[in-house]
Amino acid sequence: MLQKTPKWLIILIAVIIVAIPAAIIGLIWLPGYLNPVETSSADTSWITLPDEELTALREKQAEEAEAAASAASKKAAEEEYEATHDTPSKGMITIESCLIEDSYVMLHLTCEIMPKSDDAQYHVFAQAVYESGTEGTEVAAEAEGTEIDLSFALGSGTADSMLDKKFVVCVLSDGEYIAVSGSHDITNPEAAAYKTTDRNDNGKKGILPAASMLSSSELANLGTDQCLYNVKLGNLCSGSGIDYAYNGKTYSFSSSVINELDIVVSRLNSQGIQVTFVLLVNSGCTTLIHPESRSGSAYYYAFNTADSDGVALLSAIASFLADRYSGGAYGTVDNWIVGNEINARGEWHYMSDIGATAFTDEYAKAFRIFYNGIKSTNANARVYISLDQQWSVSQDTSKYYTARDVLQIFNDNIALEGNIDWHVAIHPYDVPLTDPKVWASSASVTHSNDTAVITMQNIDVLTDFLGQDDFLSNGEVRSVLCSEVGYTSTSGQETQAAAVVYSYLQCMVNQHIDGIILSRELDDSSEVAQGLSLGIYGKTAWTYYKNIDTDDAQTYIDKASATIGVDDMTTLLTER
């Protein structure tokens, strides 16, 4: 009888039967598991497909990958654009400088956030002084950026001249131009000058000469350093005889007026005397008169900066006069005063009352035109704004703005559109004019910035005012010319003489004063009728003034001190 097989043996045999195939399969599968082949979702090499279908699949996958990358790049670019750009508005771009270099105008632009635009371009427009917004002519374009330099031709002396233009940066947005900067003018017209005539700075002693005495030697005998002469532009432009080509156009000026100026300048220069011209618009040439000034009647009028004809004529006059009187046969004019007591709106620089700010802004336009025309001819010339003595209080608000307000507005305007090296001419007469005792105490004359008037006693108020940081020119205090001041002899010749000595010495102790021009050499009949005898010729004041800068000066200082009633008048002076 066969012995029965044990149960445990049957189980062992079964396990062996199952395990052997599994082991075989494991030997085949395990190496792949431990060392898998790297694949990607894009890898189709393992798929067994016809070649055409496989190619199409791979192309589709490539297109999808490219589209995804493009979308990601576009999104990143959009995010970056939004972070670096903003809706265009004025002030987004700053014109840091606007300079003449060689025969080009060079602009340097900066911005923190670039303005959005249709074409990613900055467009520079050249504007006349009376244009604003996006008016003007495009002169340059440059790809956008946060710091850009660009240039265009100056065109000096041609119909395309940029000398008297201002410049604004615009962008194209939704098909329209939008100004994204303030306007900016050229600030170094002297870089275009073809003359650098030596200045005749011999001293501070000046006087308003009598035309009838120009041929005499009296001015030289006085020891005169400076003289001033009024140039009436209405007369200059109402005649003809002397042609001048400028910016593509020919102008004709009065030969009789020019002959007179030739004689004045050459005779004064021949005596070693420095010449200052005062540029005035009188009646006689409507083109020169501002439209807001044509309805009134006054001694002199505001310059026409409101239209192309006025601007062109002013520019031509500036260039012509500077060219003629910057060395050579006709002599040299070193100093140029634009207008007369311009804050005296109702009489000496007439314009309808449009407010001090608008009034001064119009004057600033004219000043730049003359400044550019003069300095681009003679780099060494000085150009002055003219003010009267009404500093913080006006005698008549219907006729006058205060000198302080006008000066502040003028400085703000010039600084905003590009600072230039302007100077100040002031008429520091006493108030009232009939009182020559300039040294005397007065509630109207103090050494405070709130003083009602500025006279030679407190001229330091003006030079201190110009010493403020926002008034400086290249870190220096702008100089002052006391271009018209006088004292009547009706209270006695000794008193007049003492006032002349005191005022001269006050100029000498203030380093910021260019000179003092006494008004005048001879008495003027119209002034005498008003009780004023301002002339010094033939009077005690002439002798004192003649000797004030000689070895005998102390003798006359002592005499003047005695008249004032002090031991030493120099103790009354204010040094600066």
C-alpha positions in Angstrom: 0.0 0.0 0.0 1.4 3.2 -1.1 2.2 5.6 1.6 0.2 8.9 1.5 2.2 12.1 0.4 2.6 14.6 3.2 0.5 17.8 2.9 3.5 20.0 3.6 5.3 18.6 0.5 2.4 19.3 -1.7 2.4 23.0 -0.6 6.2 23.3 -1.1 6.0 21.9 -4.7 3.2 24.4 -5.5 5.2 27.4 -4.2 8.1 26.3 -6.3 6.0 26.0 -9.4 4.7 29.6 -8.9 8.0 31.2 -7.8 10.1 30.0 -10.7 8.2 31.9 -13.5 7.9 35.0 -11.2 11.6 35.0 -10.7 12.2 34.8 -14.4 9.8 37.7 -15.0 11.5 39.7 -12.3 14.9 39.2 -13.7 13.6 40.7 -17.0 11.7 43.6 -15.4 13.8 44.7 -12.5 16.8 46.3 -14.4 14.4 48.6 -16.2 12.7 49.5 -12.9 16.0 50.3 -11.2 17.4 52.2 -14.2 14.4 53.7 -15.9 14.8 55.4 -19.4 14.3 59.2 -19.0 11.3 60.3 -21.1 9.2 63.4 -21.4 5.7 64.0 -22.4 7.0 65.2 -25.7 9.0 62.0 -26.4 7.2 60.0 -29.0 10.0 57.7 -30.0 8.5 54.8 -28.2 5.2 55.1 -30.1 4.9 52.9 -33.1 3.1 55.1 -35.6 3.4 55.7 -39.3 6.0 58.3 -40.1 3.5 60.9 -41.4 1.4 60.7 -38.2 4.4 60.9 -36.0 5.7 64.0 -37.8 2.4 65.7 -37.5 2.2 64.9 -33.8 5.7 66.3 -33.2 4.9 69.5 -35.1 1.7 70.0 -33.1 3.6 69.6 -29.9 6.2 72.1 -31.0 3.6 74.7 -32.0 1.9 74.3 -28.6 5.2 74.7 -26.8 6.0 77.8 -28.9 2.6 79.3 -28.3 3.0 78.8 -24.6 6.4 80.4 -24.6 5.2 83.3 -26.6 2.2 83.9 -24.3 4.5 83.8 -21.3 6.9 86.2 -22.9 4.1 88.6 -23.9 2.7 88.5 -20.4 6.1 89.3 -18.9 6.6 92.1 -21.4 3.1 93.5 -20.5 3.9 93.4 -16.8 7.3 95.1 -17.4 5.6 97.8 -19.6 3.0 98.5 -17.0 5.7 98.7 -14.3 7.8 101.2 -16.3 5.2 103.2 -18.1 2.2 105.4 -17.2 -0.5 107.5 -18.8 1.3 110.4 -20.5 1.1 113.8 -18.7 3.1 117.0 -18.5 6.1 116.8 -16.3 6.8 113.1 -16.8 10.0 114.0 -18.7 12.5 116.5 -17.6 14.7 118.4 -20.0 17.8 118.5 -17.9 19.8 120.7 -20.3 19.5 122.5 -23.6 22.9 123.5 -24.9 24.6 124.7 -28.0 27.5 122.4 -29.0 29.3 123.3 -32.2 26.4 124.0 -34.6 23.9 121.8 -32.9 21.3 122.0 -30.1 21.9 119.2 -27.6 19.1 118.0 -25.3 19.5 115.7 -22.3 16.2 114.1 -21.1 15.4 112.1 -18.0 12.4 110.4 -16.5 11.5 107.8 -13.9 8.3 106.4 -15.4 8.2 106.5 -19.2 4.9 107.8 -20.8 2.9 105.2 -22.7 2.9 105.9 -26.5 1.8 104.5 -29.8 5.3 104.4 -31.2 7.7 104.2 -28.2 9.2 107.5 -29.4 10.0 110.9 -27.9 9.1 113.8 -30.3 10.8 117.2 -29.7 8.9 120.2 -30.9 10.5 123.7 -31.4 8.1 126.5 -30.4 8.1 130.2 -30.8 7.9 132.1 -27.5 4.2 132.7 -28.0 3.3 129.0 -28.6 2.4 126.4 -26.0 1.1 122.9 -25.6 1.9 120.8 -28.7 2.2 123.8 -31.0 5.4 124.1 -33.1 7.5 122.1 -35.5 9.0 118.7 -34.8 12.8 118.9 -35.0 13.9 115.5 -33.5 12.6 112.1 -32.5 14.3 109.4 -30.4 13.4 105.9 -29.1 12.1 106.1 -25.6 14.2 105.6 -22.5 14.8 106.9 -19.0 17.9 108.9 -20.0 18.2 110.2 -23.6 20.5 112.5 -25.4 19.5 113.9 -28.8 20.5 116.7 -31.1 19.4 118.8 -34.1 20.9 121.6 -36.1 21.0 125.1 -34.6 20.6 126.7 -38.0 22.0 130.0 -36.7 21.4 132.9 -39.1 19.0 130.9 -41.3 15.2 130.8 -41.7 15.3 127.6 -39.6 17.2 129.1 -36.7 16.6 127.5 -33.3 18.2 130.3 -31.3 14.9 131.9 -30.2 12.9 128.7 -29.9 11.9 126.8 -26.8 11.6 123.1 -26.8 9.0 120.6 -25.5 8.9 116.8 -25.6 5.7 115.1 -26.8 4.5 111.5 -27.2 2.0 110.1 -29.6 -0.9 108.7 -27.7 -4.1 107.3 -29.4 -3.1 109.2 -32.5 -2.6 112.6 -30.8 0.5 114.3 -29.5 0.6 115.0 -25.8 3.2 117.3 -24.1 5.1 115.3 -21.4 7.7 117.9 -20.5 7.8 121.6 -19.6 9.4 123.9 -22.2 13.1 124.7 -22.1 15.2 127.3 -23.8 18.8 127.3 -24.9 20.9 128.4 -21.9 24.3 129.1 -23.4 23.8 131.3 -26.5 27.3 132.6 -26.0 28.6 129.3 -27.3 27.5 130.5 -30.8 29.2 133.9 -30.4 31.6 134.9 -33.1 32.9 137.8 -31.0 34.4 137.8 -27.5 35.1 141.5 -27.3 37.2 142.5 -24.2 35.1 144.4 -21.7 35.9 148.0 -20.8 35.5 147.6 -17.0 37.6 150.5 -15.7 35.6 151.5 -12.7 32.2 152.3 -11.2 32.0 156.1 -11.7 29.3 156.8 -14.3 27.0 159.6 -15.6 24.2 160.1 -18.1 25.9 162.4 -20.6 24.5 165.4 -22.3 24.3 164.9 -26.1 25.4 168.5 -26.6 28.6 167.9 -24.7 29.8 164.6 -26.2 32.3 166.4 -28.4 33.9 168.1 -25.4 36.5 166.7 -23.1 34.4 167.2 -19.9 33.5 163.6 -19.4 37.2 162.6 -19.6 38.1 165.4 -17.2 35.5 164.1 -14.8 37.2 160.7 -14.8 34.1 159.0 -16.1 34.2 155.2 -16.3 30.7 154.6 -17.6 28.0 156.2 -19.6 24.5 155.2 -20.5 22.5 156.0 -23.6 18.8 155.4 -24.5 18.0 153.6 -27.8 14.5 154.2 -29.0 13.7 151.2 -31.1 10.5 152.9 -32.6 12.8 155.5 -34.2 15.3 152.9 -35.3 12.6 150.9 -37.2 10.6 153.8 -38.6 13.3 154.8 -40.9 15.5 153.1 -43.5 18.9 153.3 -45.1 20.9 150.5 -43.4 19.9 146.9 -44.4 20.6 143.9 -42.3 20.0 140.3 -43.4 19.0 138.0 -40.5 17.4 134.5 -40.4 16.5 134.6 -44.1 15.0 138.0 -44.1 16.3 141.5 -44.8 15.5 144.4 -42.5 16.0 148.1 -42.9 16.9 150.4 -40.1 17.1 154.2 -39.8 20.5 155.5 -41.0 20.0 158.7 -39.0 19.5 156.9 -35.8 22.4 154.5 -36.5 24.7 157.4 -37.4 23.8 159.1 -34.0 24.6 155.9 -32.1 27.8 155.4 -34.0 29.0 158.9 -32.9 28.0 158.3 -29.3 29.7 155.0 -28.9 32.8 155.8 -30.7 33.3 159.2 -28.9 32.7 157.6 -25.5 35.0 154.6 -26.2 37.7 156.9 -27.5 37.8 158.5 -24.0 38.0 155.1 -22.3 34.4 155.1 -21.2 32.3 152.0 -21.1 28.9 152.2 -22.8 25.5 150.9 -21.6 22.5 150.9 -24.0 18.9 151.0 -22.8 16.6 149.3 -25.3 13.2 151.1 -25.4 10.0 150.7 -27.4 8.5 154.1 -28.1 5.8 155.0 -30.6 6.7 154.9 -34.3 6.6 151.1 -35.1 3.5 149.3 -34.2 5.1 145.9 -34.9 7.4 146.4 -31.9 4.5 147.2 -29.5 2.8 144.3 -27.7 -0.9 144.0 -28.6 -1.8 144.5 -24.9 0.0 147.8 -25.0 -1.4 149.4 -28.1 -4.5 150.9 -26.5 -2.6 153.1 -24.0 -0.4 156.1 -24.1 2.9 156.2 -22.3 6.6 157.1 -22.6 7.5 153.5 -23.5 5.7 150.3 -24.2 6.1 146.5 -23.6 7.8 144.5 -26.3 5.8 142.5 -28.8 6.3 138.9 -28.0 2.8 137.9 -29.1 3.2 137.2 -32.8 5.8 136.1 -35.4 6.4 139.5 -36.9 7.2 141.1 -33.5 9.5 138.3 -32.4 11.4 138.3 -35.6 11.9 142.0 -35.6 13.1 142.0 -31.9 15.5 139.2 -32.7 16.9 141.0 -35.7 17.4 144.3 -33.8 19.2 142.4 -31.0 21.6 140.7 -33.5 22.1 143.9 -35.5 23.0 146.2 -32.6 25.2 143.6 -30.9 27.0 142.9 -34.2 27.6 146.6 -34.9 28.7 147.5 -31.4 31.0 144.6 -30.4 34.3 146.0 -31.4 35.5 147.3 -34.7 34.9 150.7 -36.4 31.8 151.6 -34.4 33.0 150.8 -30.9 31.7 148.5 -28.2 28.6 148.4 -26.0 29.4 146.2 -23.0 26.1 146.4 -21.2 22.5 146.2 -22.4 19.4 147.0 -20.4 16.1 145.6 -21.7 13.4 148.2 -21.0 13.1 150.9 -18.4 11.6 150.5 -14.9 9.5 147.6 -16.2 7.5 147.3 -13.0 6.2 150.8 -13.6 3.6 149.3 -15.9 1.5 152.4 -16.3 4.3 154.8 -17.5 7.6 153.3 -18.4 6.8 149.9 -19.8 3.1 150.2 -20.6 0.8 147.2 -20.8 -2.8 146.8 -19.8 -3.2 145.4 -16.3 -3.0 141.6 -17.0 -1.6 140.8 -13.6 2.0 140.9 -12.4 2.7 137.2 -13.3 1.4 137.4 -16.9 3.0 140.8 -17.4 6.4 139.6 -16.2 6.2 136.4 -18.2 5.7 138.5 -21.4 8.7 140.6 -20.4 10.8 137.4 -19.8 10.1 136.3 -23.3 11.4 139.6 -24.7 14.4 139.5 -22.4 15.4 136.0 -23.7 15.1 137.2 -27.3 17.5 140.1 -26.6 19.8 138.0 -24.4 20.1 135.3 -27.0 20.7 137.8 -29.9 23.3 139.8 -27.9 25.1 136.9 -26.3 25.2 134.8 -29.4 27.1 137.7 -31.0 29.3 139.0 -28.2 29.9 136.4 -25.5 31.2 139.0 -23.0 28.2 141.3 -23.1 26.0 141.7 -20.0 22.2 141.9 -20.2 20.1 143.5 -17.4 16.5 143.7 -16.3 15.4 147.2 -15.3 13.5 148.1 -12.1 12.6 151.2 -10.2 13.0 151.8 -6.4 9.4 150.7 -5.4 10.5 147.5 -3.7 7.7 146.1 -1.6 5.2 148.9 -1.7 3.7 150.5 -4.8 2.9 154.2 -4.9 -0.1 153.5 -7.1 -1.3 149.9 -7.6 -3.2 151.0 -10.7 0.1 151.9 -12.5 2.9 150.0 -10.8 3.8 146.5 -9.7 6.4 146.2 -6.9 10.0 145.6 -8.0 10.3 142.7 -5.6 7.3 140.9 -7.0 8.4 141.4 -10.6 12.0 140.3 -9.8 10.8 137.1 -8.0 8.4 136.2 -10.9 11.1 136.9 -13.5 13.6 134.7 -11.7 11.0 131.9 -11.3 10.2 132.1 -15.0 13.8 132.1 -16.2 14.8 129.2 -13.8 11.8 127.1 -15.0 12.7 127.4 -18.7 16.5 127.3 -18.4 18.6 129.6 -16.3 20.8 132.2 -17.9 23.2 134.8 -16.6 21.0 137.9 -16.3 21.8 140.9 -14.1 19.8 143.7 -12.5 19.7 147.5 -13.3 17.9 149.5 -10.7 17.0 153.2 -10.2 17.5 153.7 -6.5 16.2 157.3 -6.3 15.2 158.8 -3.0 11.5 159.2 -2.2 10.5 161.9 -2.6 12.9 163.0 -5.3 13.0 166.5 -4.0 14.8 165.3 -0.9 18.5 164.7 -1.6 19.5 163.6 1.9 19.9 159.9 1.0 21.6 159.2 4.3 18.7 160.4 6.5 16.6 158.0 8.5 13.2 157.1 7.0 10.4 154.7 7.8 10.3 153.9 4.1 14.0 153.0 3.9 15.2 150.1 6.1 17.6 147.3 5.8 14.8 144.7 5.8 13.5 142.8 2.8 10.2 144.4 3.6 11.5 148.0 3.1 9.1 150.1 1.1 11.7 151.5 -1.3 15.4 150.8 -2.1 17.7 153.8 -2.3 21.5 154.0 -2.2 21.2 153.9 1.6 19.9 150.4 1.6 21.0 149.0 -1.7 22.3 146.0 0.3 18.6 144.8 0.5 18.7 144.1 -3.3 22.1 142.4 -3.3 21.2 140.3 -0.3 17.9 139.3 -2.1 20.0 138.2 -5.1 22.2 136.2 -2.7 19.4 133.7 -2.1 20.2 130.2 -3.4 17.5 130.2 -6.0 18.7 133.5 -7.5 22.4 132.6 -7.9 24.0 132.3 -11.3 26.6 129.5 -11.4 26.9 129.9 -7.7 27.5 133.6 -7.8 25.4 136.6 -6.8 24.1 138.4 -9.9 25.6 141.9 -10.2 23.7 145.1 -10.0 24.1 148.3 -12.0 22.7 151.5 -10.4 21.8 152.7 -13.8 20.0 155.9 -12.9 20.1 157.8 -9.7 20.3 161.5 -9.0 20.0 164.2 -6.4 18.6 167.7 -6.8 20.6 170.8 -6.0 17.5 172.8 -5.1 18.3 172.2 -1.4 21.8 173.5 -1.8 24.8 172.4 -3.9 26.7 171.1 -0.9 23.9 168.8 0.0 23.8 167.5 -3.5 27.5 167.0 -3.5 27.4 165.1 -0.2 24.7 162.8 -1.6 26.8 162.1 -4.7 29.9 161.2 -2.6 27.8 159.0 -0.2 26.2 157.1 -3.0 29.5 156.5 -4.9 31.2 155.2 -1.7 28.2 152.9 -1.0 28.8 151.4 -4.4 32.4 150.9 -3.7 31.9 148.9 -0.5 29.4 146.6 -2.2 31.3 144.0 -4.3 28.1 143.1 -6.2 27.5 146.5 -7.7 28.9 147.1 -11.2 28.6 150.9 -11.2 26.5 154.0 -10.5 25.2 156.2 -13.4 24.4 159.6 -12.1 21.4 161.3 -13.7 22.6 163.7 -15.1 25.4 165.7 -16.5 23.3 168.8 -17.3 20.0 169.9 -15.8 16.9 168.9 -17.8 14.4 171.6 -18.5 11.4 169.3 -17.9 12.8 168.2 -14.6 13.6 171.8 -13.5 9.9 172.6 -14.1 9.1 169.9 -11.5 11.6 171.5 -9.0 14.4 169.1 -9.8 17.9 170.2 -10.7 19.7 166.8 -11.0 22.5 167.9 -13.3 26.0 168.3 -11.7 28.0 170.1 -14.4 29.2 173.4 -13.2 28.2 172.7 -9.6 29.9 171.7 -6.4 28.9 168.1 -7.0 31.0 168.0 -10.2 34.1 168.9 -8.3 33.5 166.3 -5.6 32.6 163.6 -8.1 35.7 164.4 -10.2 38.0 163.9 -7.2 36.3 161.0 -5.4 38.6 158.4 -6.9 41.8 160.5 -6.9 44.6 161.0 -4.3 42.5 164.0 -3.0 39.5 161.8 -2.3 39.7 162.1 1.5 39.5 165.9 1.3 36.1 165.7 -0.4 34.9 162.8 1.8 35.7 165.0 4.8 33.8 167.9 3.3 30.8 165.7 2.5 30.9 164.2 6.0 30.7 167.7 7.5 27.7 168.5 5.4 26.0 165.3 6.6 26.9 166.2 10.2 29.2 163.2 11.0 32.9 162.9 11.6 33.3 160.1 9.0 30.6 159.2 6.5 32.2 155.8 5.9 30.6 154.7 9.2 27.2 155.1 7.5 28.0 152.7 4.7 26.9 149.1 4.5 29.6 146.7 3.2 28.7 143.6 1.1 
